[in-house]
Amino acid sequence: MDSNKESVAVQNHVCSSKILNRDVKVDFYMPVNSTRAENLSLLLVNDGQDLVTMQFENILSNLFENNLISPLLCVGIHCGADRKNEYGTAKILDYKGRGAKAALYTRFIYEELLPFIRKELNTISFKEKSFAGFSLGGLTALDIVWNYPKEFRRVGVFSGSLWWRDKDQEDAGFNEDTDRIMHRQIREGNYSPWLNFFFEVGTQDETADRNNNGIIDAIDDTVSLIEELEKKGYSQQRDIKYVELTDGKHDVPTWAKAFPDFLRWGWGISTEVMD
């Protein structure tokens, strides 16, 4: 089923995945006035059902119609029933064994979804590719971009599950500095100077304060991950955008509020007048 919202056409597709052994719903949010797919940037978004809830086509239309962002194809990937296993970190399970299918999900993205998108649009390439997601979907987007940096330009992480760890915090010897999986991957990984990172977190994302420092874990985990990126060589002035929303919650309305900022940060058109 296709629908239009002025400058954005929404196409609903189903990608049959042999790797995940299920049909995956994917929604294309296409700029109506774009001509060649090769001139489009591609943004993949985990938890694509949340884009439907936030009426994402309205957000995108407003930005296109006001000439605020360059041509961008957004593809919302709906999650499956086994979300906590398909999402996560592909190389390492969390302490409860969750993320057992994350490696398969990564394969699905590369071996099935990207070819599916190219076939539907009759194109062999895009101007650039990026990935985003919400909560556990945000962690997954970051995991994929970090481990396949040559494929991507930027990543957007909204209320990311950056607490994801391979040891329970109640276990003896738990150390958040070494047991949070994504933090460790960044610390042990390589610097890719072209990558850009966007992080959003709300001050009411949760109430948990694991280390009793007066700061909720969602903020702590995000800020400390940014610190790991900075140690690796990335700069908040150049490569990283951090948005902390006062009264922001772990919900779709908060992510909808932050998404235009993400899009303008990543694909914004400069309004400066040249002399």
C-alpha positions in Angstrom: 0.0 0.0 0.0 1.3 3.4 -1.0 0.3 6.8 0.4 1.4 10.4 0.0 1.9 13.4 2.3 2.6 16.2 0.0 6.4 16.0 -0.5 6.8 12.5 0.9 5.5 9.2 -0.6 5.2 6.3 1.8 5.6 2.8 0.3 4.8 -0.3 2.4 6.8 -3.4 1.5 7.4 -6.9 2.8 10.9 -8.3 2.6 10.8 -12.1 3.0 13.9 -13.1 5.0 15.3 -16.6 4.8 18.0 -15.6 7.3 15.5 -14.5 10.0 12.8 -17.0 8.8 10.1 -14.4 8.8 8.6 -11.7 6.7 9.9 -8.2 7.6 7.7 -5.2 7.1 9.7 -2.2 5.7 8.3 1.3 4.9 10.0 3.5 2.4 9.7 7.3 3.1 10.5 8.8 -0.3 11.0 12.4 -1.3 8.5 12.9 -4.1 10.6 15.4 -6.1 13.8 13.4 -6.0 14.8 12.1 -9.4 17.7 9.7 -9.3 18.2 7.2 -6.5 22.0 7.7 -6.8 21.5 11.3 -5.5 19.6 10.0 -2.4 21.1 9.4 1.0 19.8 6.2 2.7 18.8 6.1 6.3 17.8 2.8 7.8 15.7 2.9 11.0 15.2 0.1 13.4 11.8 -0.2 15.1 10.2 1.2 12.0 6.8 0.7 13.6 7.6 3.7 15.9 8.0 5.8 12.7 4.4 4.9 11.9 3.2 5.9 15.4 4.9 9.3 15.2 3.6 9.9 11.7 7.1 10.3 10.4 5.9 11.4 7.0 4.7 14.7 8.5 8.1 15.3 10.1 9.9 14.6 6.9 7.5 16.6 4.7 8.0 19.7 6.9 11.7 19.5 6.5 11.6 18.9 2.7 9.0 21.6 2.1 11.1 24.2 4.0 14.2 23.1 2.1 15.9 22.2 5.4 17.4 18.8 4.5 18.9 17.3 1.3 17.1 14.3 -0.5 16.9 11.4 1.9 15.2 8.0 1.6 14.3 6.7 5.1 13.5 3.0 5.5 11.7 1.9 8.6 12.4 -1.7 9.5 9.6 -3.1 11.7 10.8 -5.3 14.5 9.8 -8.9 14.9 8.2 -10.8 17.8 11.6 -11.9 18.9 13.0 -8.4 19.2 15.2 -8.9 22.2 17.1 -11.6 20.4 17.2 -10.1 16.9 18.4 -6.8 18.4 21.5 -6.4 20.6 25.2 -6.7 19.9 26.0 -9.3 17.2 29.3 -10.5 18.6 28.5 -10.7 22.3 25.3 -11.8 24.1 24.1 -9.9 27.2 24.2 -11.5 30.6 20.8 -13.0 30.1 21.7 -14.5 26.7 19.7 -11.9 24.8 20.8 -10.9 21.4 21.2 -14.5 20.2 19.9 -13.6 16.7 21.7 -10.2 16.4 24.3 -11.7 14.1 21.6 -13.0 11.9 19.9 -9.6 11.9 23.1 -8.0 10.8 23.4 -10.6 7.9 19.7 -9.8 7.0 20.6 -6.1 6.7 23.5 -6.8 4.3 22.5 -9.9 2.5 18.8 -9.3 2.1 17.5 -5.9 3.0 20.0 -3.7 1.2 19.7 -5.8 -2.0 15.9 -5.6 -1.7 16.0 -1.8 -1.4 18.3 -1.5 -4.4 16.1 -3.8 -6.5 12.9 -1.9 -5.6 14.5 1.4 -6.6 16.4 -0.1 -9.5 19.6 1.4 -8.3 23.1 0.0 -7.5 24.1 2.7 -5.0 23.2 5.6 -2.8 25.0 8.8 -2.1 25.7 7.5 1.4 24.2 5.2 4.1 23.3 5.8 7.7 21.5 3.9 10.5 19.3 4.9 13.4 17.2 3.3 16.1 15.3 3.7 19.3 16.2 2.0 22.7 17.5 -1.5 21.9 17.1 -0.7 18.2 19.5 2.2 18.8 22.1 0.0 20.3 21.8 -2.4 17.4 22.2 0.5 14.8 25.3 1.6 16.7 26.7 -2.0 16.8 26.2 -2.4 13.1 27.7 0.9 12.1 30.7 0.5 14.5 31.5 -2.9 13.2 30.9 -2.1 9.5 32.2 1.5 9.3 33.1 1.4 5.6 29.4 1.0 4.8 28.1 4.0 6.8 28.5 7.7 7.4 26.6 8.3 10.6 24.4 6.8 13.3 21.5 8.1 15.4 20.9 6.6 18.8 17.6 7.6 20.6 17.4 6.5 24.3 19.9 3.8 23.4 20.2 0.6 25.5 23.8 1.4 26.2 23.6 -0.4 29.5 23.8 -3.7 27.5 26.3 -5.7 29.5 27.6 -9.3 29.7 27.7 -9.4 33.5 24.8 -8.8 35.9 25.3 -5.7 38.0 24.5 -7.9 41.0 27.3 -10.3 40.2 30.5 -10.1 42.2 33.2 -8.2 40.4 30.7 -6.3 38.1 32.5 -3.3 36.7 30.5 -0.9 34.5 33.7 0.4 32.9 34.6 -3.1 31.5 31.3 -5.0 31.4 29.2 -2.7 29.2 29.5 -4.3 25.8 29.2 -1.4 23.5 31.6 0.7 25.5 34.1 -2.1 25.4 33.7 -2.5 21.6 34.5 1.1 21.1 37.5 1.0 23.4 38.9 -2.0 21.6 37.9 -0.9 18.1 39.4 1.3 15.4 39.0 5.0 14.6 37.1 5.7 11.4 37.4 9.5 10.9 34.3 9.8 8.6 31.8 8.5 11.2 29.4 10.9 12.9 27.3 10.1 16.0 24.0 11.5 17.3 22.8 10.6 20.8 19.5 11.6 22.3 18.5 10.9 25.9 15.7 12.3 28.1 16.0 13.3 31.7 13.0 11.0 32.5 14.2 8.1 30.3 14.3 6.0 33.5 14.8 6.3 37.3 17.5 3.7 37.8 20.8 5.0 39.1 23.2 2.0 39.2 26.2 3.7 40.7 24.2 6.1 43.0 25.8 9.2 41.6 22.5 11.2 41.3 22.4 10.8 37.5 20.1 8.3 35.8 21.8 5.4 34.0 20.5 6.4 30.6 22.4 9.6 30.8 25.4 8.1 32.5 25.7 5.3 29.9 25.4 7.7 27.0 27.8 10.3 28.3 30.4 7.7 29.2 30.1 6.1 25.7 30.7 9.6 24.2 33.8 9.8 26.4 35.0 6.5 24.9 34.5 7.9 21.4 36.5 11.0 22.4 39.4 8.9 23.7 39.3 7.1 20.3 39.7 10.4 18.5 36.2 11.7 17.8 35.2 15.3 18.8 32.0 16.7 20.1 32.7 19.8 18.1 33.1 17.9 14.8 31.8 14.3 15.0 29.3 13.9 17.9 26.0 15.6 18.7 24.4 15.0 22.2 20.9 16.1 22.8 19.5 15.8 26.4 15.8 16.6 26.5 14.5 18.0 29.8 11.4 15.9 30.8 12.1 13.7 27.8 10.9 10.1 28.3 11.5 6.7 26.9 8.7 6.9 24.4 7.8 7.7 20.9 6.6 11.3 21.4 10.1 12.2 22.8 11.9 10.5 19.9 9.5 12.3 17.5 10.5 15.6 19.1 14.2 14.9 18.7 14.1 13.4 15.2 14.0 16.7 13.3 17.1 17.8 15.1 18.8 14.5 14.0 17.8 15.0 10.4 18.9 18.6 10.3 22.2 17.6 11.9 22.9 14.9 9.5 21.4 16.1 6.2 20.8 19.8 6.8 21.1 22.4 4.0 23.1 25.4 4.9 21.2 28.7 4.9 24.3 30.8 5.0 24.6 33.4 2.2 27.8 33.3 0.3 29.6 36.6 -0.3 
